[in-house]
Amino acid sequence: MKKRGSGILFHLTSLPSNFGIGDMGPWSYKFADFLSESEQSYWQILPLNPTEVFHGNSPYHSASAFALNPLLISPEILIQDGLLMEEELAPLQEFPSRKTDYKLVTAYKDRLFERAFEHFKTKGTVDEYEQFCSENAYWLDDFVLFATLKSHFCGQVWTEWPVELRDRDPVALQSARETLHEATEKQSFLQYLLSRQWRSLKGYCNERGIQIIGDVPIYVVHDSADVWVHPELFELDQEKMPQHVAGVPPDYFSETGQLWGMPVYRWDVLREGGYHWWIERIRHNLNLFDLLRIDHFRGFVAFWEVPASEKNAINGKWSEGPGADFFNVILENFPSAPIIAEDLGLITPDVHEVMAHLGFPGMKVLLFAFGEDLPTNPYAPHNCIENCVVYTGTHDNNTTKGWFKNEATPEEKERLLRYLGREVPGEEIHWELVRLAMMSVAGTVIIPMQDILGLGAQARMNRPGKKNGNWHWRLLEKEVTSPLAKKLGKMTYIYGRV
């Protein structure tokens, strides 16, 4: 990020495909071609970790901080690799093209994976697979056992498993591994496929000058392999249930705050251990992505913790995080780590001090810029600094068109138009905000694909605080065109971001 550049925020699940969900198949490569044709330098995605239908398939609610999501496996590539036959792809029913039906997709792909695994077993030992399992054993062995036990116990939370498995008795774990060997082997196989397909896609992007910005959530969920394996790193009681959970106080998104429900860290224990778990997590993600967006950065300086018995996030308190000490250790292990700090929300001076000390770029969102404080608003283009990343909006915001039509007050609309210096039809407002972002002094600009397309509120990716109805939006094939790429490319060139 040493030179001016721009990119697109677009999650893999939103890609077109014939299988109900975007994946790492042909359309991911076509989208990389679109990025290249439009002179973009970055492709920002959401977390790639496994998701669950029960939890609304949020990529920020995962059973593992290390594993990847099997739903992203491309069936077409499995055919190329001889792991599926063409006739085995026929779905039982047609998938919707504009949204992902996760329940339908999960059932369909599970059936494909069973067949692919059967084909794989007939091929005998594959050296590349054995190497993958060996290199990733530090997280893979525990994750595949966790995932298998979850299925074996019909989805029960791990704290409800037999106590010897809950508490990871070595004899019980070994017995489970032997009894469930076939099922754990299948889980390892899926992670191998994901690694293989992802490395191919990332290599294709990098060859075309496109860097991938990955997303690292600060917290992990209680019902995860990470907490099961490392309960000492989290605030849990004697029954290994959370005592305090993470969230944020009332803010722009919610009058009652956001209660995320993840257990908060025991930073004292992590510090004593040299932050080893986090170092492994950062190393793992740097192997997957070129740059990392650290979600909820302010939680490392001070975090909002709420008693686990609360129904919302109002009755929480601020507690001190590890601050610069943590990131100093990270930078000792990964000098010049390519990290973007998600610093949105209630940001206090101590957070700014830590970011300034570390030199991490923060985020500026244009949808937040046009309030009464416009002249001094830190998100206004004229107040941006070079070391920041400007967005029109993020995955948590409405689209620009949706915001302008449904959320912006008459006063905000007037201030925006005065800022632009002319009247602009609502149908064109998205391009005007893209232009504001591009012409800013900010070193990096990231635009959600929905704003490149000028889509309305129906294309919104997430509504914070709402469990269901999110993460469904998908791109249509006809929307990715060469004229659109050329239009974006010309703007990228004129503002010096090529």
Backbone torsions as a table, in degrees:
resi	resn	phi	psi	omega
1	MET	NA	30.3	-178.6
2	LYS	-83.2	-13.1	177.4
3	LYS	-127.9	161.3	-179.2
4	ARG	-60.4	136.9	179.5
5	GLY	-159.5	172.7	178.8
6	SER	-149.1	164.9	-179.4
7	GLY	-162.0	-173.2	-175.2
8	ILE	-125.1	137.1	172.9
9	LEU	-92.1	117.6	-174.4
10	PHE	-162.8	118.9	-176.0
11	HIS	-84.2	151.3	-177.2
12	LEU	-60.8	-35.4	-178.9
13	THR	-63.1	-20.1	-178.5
14	SER	-85.8	-3.2	178.2
15	LEU	-68.2	152.2	170.9
16	PRO	-66.9	152.9	171.2
17	SER	-169.6	171.4	178.6
18	ASN	-91.3	4.9	-169.6
19	PHE	-122.4	24.1	171.1
20	GLY	85.1	-7.6	-178.1
21	ILE	-157.1	146.7	174.5
22	GLY	-66.0	147.9	-179.0
23	ASP	-149.0	-165.9	-176.3
24	MET	-93.0	28.1	-179.2
25	GLY	-89.8	-156.0	-172.5
26	PRO	-52.8	-37.7	-175.6
27	TRP	-72.8	-23.6	175.1
28	SER	-66.6	-34.5	177.4
29	TYR	-74.2	-36.2	175.9
30	LYS	-64.6	-36.8	178.4
31	PHE	-68.6	-36.8	175.0
32	ALA	-60.8	-39.1	176.6
33	ASP	-63.5	-39.4	177.4
34	PHE	-62.3	-43.5	177.8
35	LEU	-60.4	-42.8	180.0
36	SER	-65.6	-44.5	-179.7
37	GLU	-63.9	-31.9	-178.5
38	SER	-92.2	12.5	174.1
39	GLU	66.3	29.5	-179.9
40	GLN	-86.9	150.0	-178.2
41	SER	-105.6	-17.4	-173.0
42	TYR	-135.1	145.3	168.9
43	TRP	-122.9	108.8	177.8
44	GLN	-95.9	132.8	179.9
45	ILE	-122.5	172.3	174.2
46	LEU	-91.3	172.5	179.8
47	PRO	-53.6	142.9	-178.9
48	LEU	-98.5	8.9	-175.5
49	ASN	-71.6	162.0	-179.0
50	PRO	-58.0	146.1	177.5
51	THR	-121.4	168.1	-177.9
52	GLU	-132.7	137.6	178.3
53	VAL	-59.0	-40.4	-177.0
54	PHE	-60.1	-29.5	-179.5
55	HIS	-104.5	26.4	174.1
56	GLY	73.3	12.3	179.9
57	ASN	56.0	35.0	175.1
58	SER	-71.5	129.5	176.6
59	PRO	-70.2	-8.5	176.9
60	TYR	-95.6	5.7	178.3
61	HIS	-129.6	93.4	-171.0
62	SER	-130.5	154.5	178.1
63	ALA	-81.1	-0.3	179.3
64	SER	-158.1	139.9	174.5
65	ALA	-88.1	-3.9	-175.6
66	PHE	-118.5	-36.0	-176.3
67	ALA	-72.7	161.3	176.0
68	LEU	-106.9	164.4	-172.9
69	ASN	-85.4	113.9	-178.9
70	PRO	-57.4	-24.3	179.7
71	LEU	-63.0	-16.2	-179.2
72	LEU	-86.1	-4.0	178.4
73	ILE	-67.4	133.4	-179.3
74	SER	-87.7	120.0	175.3
75	PRO	-62.3	-34.6	179.7
76	GLU	-60.7	-40.1	-180.0
77	ILE	-70.7	-31.5	175.4
78	LEU	-63.1	-34.6	175.8
79	ILE	-66.4	-45.6	178.7
80	GLN	-58.6	-35.1	-178.6
81	ASP	-85.1	1.8	178.6
82	GLY	74.9	20.9	-178.9
83	LEU	-99.5	-9.6	174.7
84	LEU	-142.0	154.1	172.6
85	MET	-101.0	149.9	-177.8
86	GLU	-53.1	-42.5	-176.8
87	GLU	-68.5	-15.8	-179.9
88	GLU	-79.9	-7.2	-176.1
89	LEU	-84.3	-16.7	-173.2
90	ALA	-56.6	118.5	178.2
91	PRO	-75.4	156.9	178.9
92	LEU	-71.7	-26.6	178.0
93	GLN	-150.5	164.5	-176.4
94	GLU	-75.7	141.3	178.4
95	PHE	-91.8	146.1	172.9
96	PRO	-66.5	146.3	-176.2
97	SER	-90.9	-26.5	-173.1
98	ARG	-93.7	-16.7	-179.7
99	LYS	-143.7	158.8	179.3
100	THR	-95.0	124.0	171.2
101	ASP	-95.2	93.3	-171.1
102	TYR	-62.4	-36.4	-179.3
103	LYS	-64.1	-44.8	179.5
104	LEU	-65.1	-45.0	-178.2
105	VAL	-64.8	-42.1	-178.3
106	THR	-61.7	-44.7	179.2
107	ALA	-63.1	-41.5	-178.6
108	TYR	-65.8	-49.1	-176.3
109	LYS	-70.9	-32.1	175.7
110	ASP	-58.0	-39.3	179.5
111	ARG	-66.4	-40.5	177.5
112	LEU	-64.0	-40.3	-177.6
113	PHE	-65.7	-35.1	177.1
114	GLU	-60.6	-43.2	-178.4
115	ARG	-70.2	-41.2	179.4
116	ALA	-62.9	-39.1	179.4
117	PHE	-66.7	-38.5	177.8
118	GLU	-63.5	-42.3	177.1
119	HIS	-63.8	-40.4	-178.4
120	PHE	-61.9	-41.4	-178.4
121	LYS	-63.9	-30.0	-179.5
122	THR	-74.7	-16.0	-178.6
123	LYS	-80.2	-14.3	-177.1
124	GLY	82.7	-173.6	-176.3
125	THR	-64.9	133.5	176.8
126	VAL	-112.4	120.6	-175.2
127	ASP	-57.8	-40.7	-178.8
128	GLU	-62.5	-38.7	178.1
129	TYR	-65.6	-45.6	179.7
130	GLU	-61.6	-39.1	178.7
131	GLN	-65.1	-42.5	177.8
132	PHE	-59.4	-47.0	-178.8
133	CYS	-62.6	-38.8	-179.5
134	SER	-68.5	-45.8	-177.3
135	GLU	-68.5	-26.0	-176.0
136	ASN	-109.2	12.7	-175.8
137	ALA	-58.3	-29.3	-176.1
138	TYR	-60.9	-23.8	174.0
139	TRP	-122.4	-30.2	-171.9
140	LEU	-66.0	-44.2	-175.9
141	ASP	-58.9	-44.0	-179.8
142	ASP	-72.0	-39.0	-178.7
143	PHE	-64.5	-46.7	-175.7
144	VAL	-66.4	-33.1	175.8
145	LEU	-68.9	-41.8	178.0
146	PHE	-59.6	-50.1	-178.6
147	ALA	-61.4	-38.4	180.0
148	THR	-69.5	-42.2	177.9
149	LEU	-65.3	-37.6	176.7
150	LYS	-57.7	-44.6	178.9
151	SER	-68.7	-42.3	-179.3
152	HIS	-59.4	-37.7	-179.6
153	PHE	-97.6	25.2	172.1
154	CYS	56.8	40.2	174.2
155	GLY	84.6	5.1	179.5
156	GLN	-59.1	143.9	171.5
157	VAL	-61.6	144.0	-173.2
158	TRP	-61.0	-23.8	178.1
159	THR	-71.9	-11.5	178.1
160	GLU	-98.5	-1.2	177.0
161	TRP	-70.5	166.0	172.4
162	PRO	-49.8	139.9	-169.4
163	VAL	-56.9	-32.6	-178.4
164	GLU	-69.6	-28.7	174.5
165	LEU	-83.6	-38.3	175.9
166	ARG	-55.7	-44.7	-176.2
167	ASP	-92.4	7.8	173.5
168	ARG	58.6	49.6	173.5
169	ASP	-64.3	126.4	-174.8
170	PRO	-55.3	-39.4	-179.9
171	VAL	-66.3	-42.5	-179.8
172	ALA	-65.9	-39.3	179.4
173	LEU	-64.5	-43.5	-179.5
174	GLN	-64.8	-40.0	178.1
175	SER	-62.5	-42.4	179.6
176	ALA	-64.5	-40.9	179.3
177	ARG	-61.6	-39.9	-179.6
178	GLU	-71.0	-42.7	-178.1
179	THR	-68.3	-38.7	-173.7
180	LEU	-106.3	26.2	-173.9
181	HIS	-55.7	-44.6	-177.2
182	GLU	-61.4	-42.9	-178.3
183	ALA	-69.7	-39.6	178.5
184	THR	-67.7	-35.2	178.0
185	GLU	-62.6	-38.0	178.0
186	LYS	-64.4	-41.5	178.0
187	GLN	-62.4	-41.4	177.6
188	SER	-63.4	-39.9	178.7
189	PHE	-60.0	-44.4	179.9
190	LEU	-63.7	-41.5	178.9
191	GLN	-66.6	-34.0	175.3
192	TYR	-63.2	-45.5	178.2
193	LEU	-59.7	-44.3	-179.5
194	LEU	-61.3	-45.5	179.4
195	SER	-60.6	-43.7	-178.3
196	ARG	-64.6	-47.0	-179.2
197	GLN	-68.4	-37.2	-179.4
198	TRP	-67.8	-43.7	-180.0
199	ARG	-60.5	-36.7	178.0
200	SER	-65.7	-46.5	-179.5
201	LEU	-65.1	-45.3	180.0
202	LYS	-61.7	-41.9	177.9
203	GLY	-60.9	-39.9	178.1
204	TYR	-61.5	-43.5	178.9
205	CYS	-65.0	-48.3	-177.9
206	ASN	-60.5	-37.5	178.5
207	GLU	-62.4	-24.1	-179.6
208	ARG	-101.3	15.9	176.1
209	GLY	76.9	18.9	-179.1
210	ILE	-106.3	124.8	176.9
211	GLN	-99.8	143.1	-179.3
212	ILE	-95.0	126.0	173.8
213	ILE	-99.2	111.4	177.5
214	GLY	-88.0	169.1	-175.4
215	ASP	-125.3	122.2	-178.1
216	VAL	-113.2	105.1	175.6
217	PRO	-63.8	142.8	-180.0
218	ILE	-67.3	-38.5	-174.0
219	TYR	-105.3	160.4	171.2
220	VAL	-120.5	153.1	-175.6
221	VAL	-77.6	156.9	-179.6
222	HIS	-61.9	-44.6	-178.2
223	ASP	-84.5	67.2	-177.0
224	SER	-138.7	159.7	176.4
225	ALA	-61.8	-33.4	-176.6
226	ASP	-63.9	-44.8	-178.9
227	VAL	-75.2	-36.4	176.8
228	TRP	-60.1	-42.0	-176.6
229	VAL	-79.9	-33.0	-174.6
230	HIS	-125.6	56.6	-177.0
231	PRO	-61.9	-25.0	-178.4
232	GLU	-67.8	-15.4	-178.3
233	LEU	-87.8	-2.6	-174.3
234	PHE	-128.3	156.0	179.3
235	GLU	-77.4	90.7	-179.5
236	LEU	-121.2	156.2	176.9
237	ASP	-90.6	-170.7	-176.2
238	GLN	-65.0	-25.2	176.7
239	GLU	-89.7	5.7	178.1
240	LYS	67.3	29.1	172.6
241	MET	-98.5	150.3	-178.6
242	PRO	-61.6	137.7	173.1
243	GLN	-90.8	-41.7	175.1
244	HIS	-131.3	146.6	-179.2
245	VAL	-124.2	161.8	-174.7
246	ALA	-87.5	159.9	175.9
247	GLY	175.6	-165.4	174.5
248	VAL	-136.0	150.4	179.8
249	PRO	-69.8	172.1	177.6
250	PRO	-49.1	135.3	-176.6
251	ASP	-153.2	-162.9	-178.9
252	TYR	-53.0	-36.9	-173.3
253	PHE	-84.4	-28.3	-172.8
254	SER	-154.9	134.6	178.9
255	GLU	-71.5	-22.2	179.3
256	THR	-105.3	12.3	-177.5
257	GLY	75.6	-173.3	177.3
258	GLN	-121.6	122.5	177.9
259	LEU	-101.5	101.8	-175.2
260	TRP	-78.8	-30.1	175.8
261	GLY	86.4	-4.2	178.8
262	MET	-76.8	143.4	176.4
263	PRO	-66.3	143.5	178.1
264	VAL	-83.2	157.9	-177.0
265	TYR	-77.4	152.6	165.1
266	ARG	-93.9	88.8	-174.0
267	TRP	-64.6	-25.7	177.8
268	ASP	-65.2	-41.1	179.1
269	VAL	-68.8	-42.5	177.8
270	LEU	-60.6	-42.0	-179.7
271	ARG	-62.8	-44.1	-179.9
272	GLU	-61.2	-31.3	179.1
273	GLY	-90.6	12.3	179.3
274	GLY	68.8	23.5	179.8
275	TYR	57.0	35.5	-172.2
276	HIS	-58.3	-45.0	-178.7
277	TRP	-60.7	-42.7	179.9
278	TRP	-68.3	-36.8	177.5
279	ILE	-61.9	-43.2	177.2
280	GLU	-62.8	-38.4	-179.3
281	ARG	-66.8	-44.9	178.9
282	ILE	-64.5	-43.3	179.1
283	ARG	-59.6	-43.9	179.9
284	HIS	-60.3	-44.3	-178.4
285	ASN	-71.5	-33.5	176.5
286	LEU	-69.0	-22.6	173.2
287	ASN	-75.8	-23.5	-178.9
288	LEU	-90.9	-36.1	-170.5
289	PHE	-127.0	163.6	177.8
290	ASP	-86.4	-35.1	177.6
291	LEU	-135.6	157.4	-179.1
292	LEU	-124.2	128.4	168.2
293	ARG	-94.1	118.1	179.4
294	ILE	-90.7	110.9	-176.3
295	ASP	-69.9	142.6	176.5
296	HIS	53.3	53.5	-177.0
297	PHE	-56.5	-34.7	-175.4
298	ARG	-62.5	-20.6	178.7
299	GLY	-65.2	-17.6	176.2
300	PHE	-79.9	-20.1	179.3
301	VAL	-94.6	-49.4	172.5
302	ALA	-152.0	139.3	-175.1
303	PHE	-126.5	149.1	179.8
304	TRP	-89.0	114.6	178.6
305	GLU	-116.6	141.1	-173.2
306	VAL	-126.1	135.6	174.5
307	PRO	-52.8	137.2	-174.3
308	ALA	-60.6	-19.8	-178.8
309	SER	-80.2	-11.8	-176.5
310	GLU	-72.4	151.1	-179.4
311	LYS	-93.5	-18.9	175.0
312	ASN	-143.1	-177.0	-171.4
313	ALA	-96.1	9.4	-175.1
314	ILE	-64.2	-46.4	-172.8
315	ASN	-90.8	52.9	176.2
316	GLY	-105.8	-172.2	177.9
317	LYS	-149.8	156.0	175.4
318	TRP	-84.0	132.4	175.8
319	SER	-125.0	151.1	-175.0
320	GLU	-74.4	133.4	175.9
321	GLY	-96.0	-172.4	-176.6
322	PRO	-77.5	-18.0	176.7
323	GLY	61.6	-146.7	-175.1
324	ALA	-64.0	-25.9	-179.8
325	ASP	-55.8	-43.3	-179.8
326	PHE	-63.0	-49.1	-175.8
327	PHE	-73.8	-25.6	173.0
328	ASN	-62.2	-40.3	177.3
329	VAL	-67.3	-40.7	177.7
330	ILE	-59.9	-44.9	-177.8
331	LEU	-71.2	-25.7	173.6
332	GLU	-64.7	-36.6	-180.0
333	ASN	-84.4	-31.7	-177.8
334	PHE	-132.8	76.9	-179.5
335	PRO	-55.2	139.9	180.0
336	SER	56.3	37.6	179.1
337	ALA	-55.0	128.7	-177.7
338	PRO	-78.6	80.4	-173.6
339	ILE	-114.8	133.6	170.5
340	ILE	-106.0	128.7	-178.3
341	ALA	-94.2	118.3	173.7
342	GLU	-76.3	101.7	-173.5
343	ASP	-115.3	39.2	-179.9
344	LEU	-88.0	164.0	179.7
345	GLY	93.7	-153.3	-177.9
346	LEU	-78.3	100.1	-176.2
347	ILE	-109.2	120.1	-177.9
348	THR	-95.8	163.8	-177.1
349	PRO	-55.5	-33.5	-178.8
350	ASP	-64.7	-31.4	176.9
351	VAL	-67.5	-43.5	178.3
352	HIS	-61.9	-37.5	-179.8
353	GLU	-64.1	-43.8	179.7
354	VAL	-64.5	-43.7	179.5
355	MET	-62.9	-40.8	178.6
356	ALA	-64.5	-40.1	179.0
357	HIS	-62.4	-40.2	-176.4
358	LEU	-85.6	-23.2	-179.2
359	GLY	79.2	15.6	179.6
360	PHE	-75.1	135.5	173.8
361	PRO	-71.3	142.5	174.9
362	GLY	-99.4	-172.2	-176.1
363	MET	-115.1	141.5	175.8
364	LYS	-125.3	127.0	-176.5
365	VAL	-112.6	118.4	-174.4
366	LEU	-64.9	-29.5	179.8
367	LEU	-62.8	-18.5	-180.0
368	PHE	-93.2	3.2	-166.8
369	ALA	-88.7	-17.1	-163.3
370	PHE	-108.4	36.1	173.9
371	GLY	-81.1	-169.8	-178.4
372	GLU	-63.0	-23.6	-177.3
373	ASP	-93.0	24.8	-173.6
374	LEU	-46.6	-46.0	-177.2
375	PRO	-58.3	-33.2	-177.4
376	THR	-110.3	1.3	-176.6
377	ASN	-61.3	126.0	-176.6
378	PRO	-65.7	-17.6	179.5
379	TYR	-90.2	-9.8	179.4
380	ALA	-66.4	139.4	-175.8
381	PRO	-52.4	-37.6	-176.6
382	HIS	-72.7	-11.8	178.2
383	ASN	-103.3	0.1	178.9
384	CYS	-68.5	153.6	175.5
385	ILE	-110.4	167.9	-178.1
386	GLU	-66.3	-40.0	-176.6
387	ASN	-86.1	66.2	176.1
388	CYS	-154.7	168.3	176.9
389	VAL	-118.3	121.0	-178.9
390	VAL	-97.2	132.6	176.7
391	TYR	-121.3	147.5	166.3
392	THR	-69.3	-45.7	175.1
393	GLY	-158.3	173.6	178.5
394	THR	-114.5	-175.6	178.1
395	HIS	-65.2	-18.6	179.6
396	ASP	-88.4	-10.5	-178.5
397	ASN	-96.2	164.4	167.4
398	ASN	-66.4	164.2	170.8
399	THR	-68.0	163.2	179.2
400	THR	-59.0	-44.7	178.6
401	LYS	-64.8	-42.7	178.7
402	GLY	-62.3	-41.1	177.4
403	TRP	-63.4	-47.6	-175.9
404	PHE	-64.3	-37.4	-176.7
405	LYS	-81.8	-39.3	-168.1
406	ASN	-112.9	-21.2	-172.5
407	GLU	-118.8	-36.2	-177.6
408	ALA	-64.5	135.4	176.6
409	THR	-75.0	161.5	176.1
410	PRO	-55.2	-35.6	-180.0
411	GLU	-67.7	-40.7	178.6
412	GLU	-64.7	-40.8	178.4
413	LYS	-62.2	-43.1	-179.6
414	GLU	-63.2	-44.3	-180.0
415	ARG	-63.5	-39.8	178.4
416	LEU	-61.9	-46.0	-178.7
417	LEU	-67.0	-36.4	175.1
418	ARG	-65.2	-37.3	179.0
419	TYR	-64.5	-39.8	178.5
420	LEU	-73.3	-24.0	177.7
421	GLY	84.7	11.9	179.7
422	ARG	-165.0	163.7	174.6
423	GLU	-75.1	138.8	-179.5
424	VAL	-132.7	127.4	176.6
425	PRO	-61.0	147.0	179.7
426	GLY	-57.8	-28.2	-179.7
427	GLU	-69.2	-16.8	-177.5
428	GLU	-111.1	0.8	-171.1
429	ILE	-62.6	-30.6	-178.4
430	HIS	-63.8	-40.2	-180.0
431	TRP	-68.4	-30.0	178.8
432	GLU	-68.4	-38.2	176.9
433	LEU	-72.3	-34.1	174.7
434	VAL	-61.6	-42.0	179.7
435	ARG	-64.4	-42.9	177.8
436	LEU	-58.8	-42.5	179.2
437	ALA	-64.5	-47.1	-176.9
438	MET	-62.6	-38.1	-176.0
439	MET	-82.9	-7.5	-179.2
440	SER	-66.8	164.8	179.3
441	VAL	-76.3	-11.0	-178.5
442	ALA	-53.3	137.6	-178.8
443	GLY	-65.9	-32.3	-175.9
444	THR	-132.3	140.5	177.3
445	VAL	-127.5	132.8	176.4
446	ILE	-126.8	127.3	-177.2
447	ILE	-117.2	127.7	173.4
448	PRO	-59.8	142.3	-179.4
449	MET	-58.1	-32.7	179.6
450	GLN	-60.7	-32.3	179.4
451	ASP	-80.6	-28.3	172.9
452	ILE	-64.5	-36.2	-178.7
453	LEU	-85.4	-14.8	-177.9
454	GLY	70.5	41.4	-179.4
455	LEU	-89.0	156.7	-178.1
456	GLY	-90.4	-164.9	-173.8
457	ALA	-61.0	-23.7	-179.0
458	GLN	-65.5	-16.9	-178.9
459	ALA	-97.5	7.7	-179.5
460	ARG	-62.7	140.1	-176.0
461	MET	-84.8	-40.7	-174.8
462	ASN	-147.0	144.4	172.7
463	ARG	-120.0	100.0	-175.4
464	PRO	-53.7	140.2	179.4
465	GLY	90.2	-11.1	178.6
466	LYS	-107.4	124.3	-173.8
467	LYS	-74.2	-37.9	-173.3
468	ASN	-111.8	158.4	175.5
469	GLY	87.7	8.6	-179.9
470	ASN	-106.2	169.2	172.1
471	TRP	64.4	20.7	-174.9
472	HIS	-96.3	-25.8	-168.0
473	TRP	-61.9	139.2	177.1
474	ARG	-133.8	150.1	177.9
475	LEU	-78.7	145.6	173.6
476	LEU	-95.5	145.3	-177.6
477	GLU	-55.2	-41.5	-174.6
478	LYS	-68.4	-13.5	-176.9
479	GLU	-81.5	-16.9	-179.8
480	VAL	-96.8	102.9	-173.5
481	THR	-125.9	158.5	176.7
482	SER	-65.6	-41.4	176.3
483	PRO	-58.4	-38.3	177.9
484	LEU	-64.8	-42.4	178.5
485	ALA	-62.1	-41.4	-179.4
486	LYS	-66.8	-40.0	179.3
487	LYS	-62.3	-46.2	178.3
488	LEU	-66.5	-38.4	-179.7
489	GLY	-63.7	-39.2	178.6
490	LYS	-63.7	-41.1	179.1
491	MET	-67.6	-39.4	178.6
492	THR	-61.7	-41.3	-179.0
493	TYR	-68.2	-46.4	-172.7
494	ILE	-65.7	-26.2	179.4
495	TYR	-101.7	19.7	168.9
496	GLY	68.9	35.2	-178.1
497	ARG	-111.9	15.9	178.1
498	VAL	-87.8	NA	NA
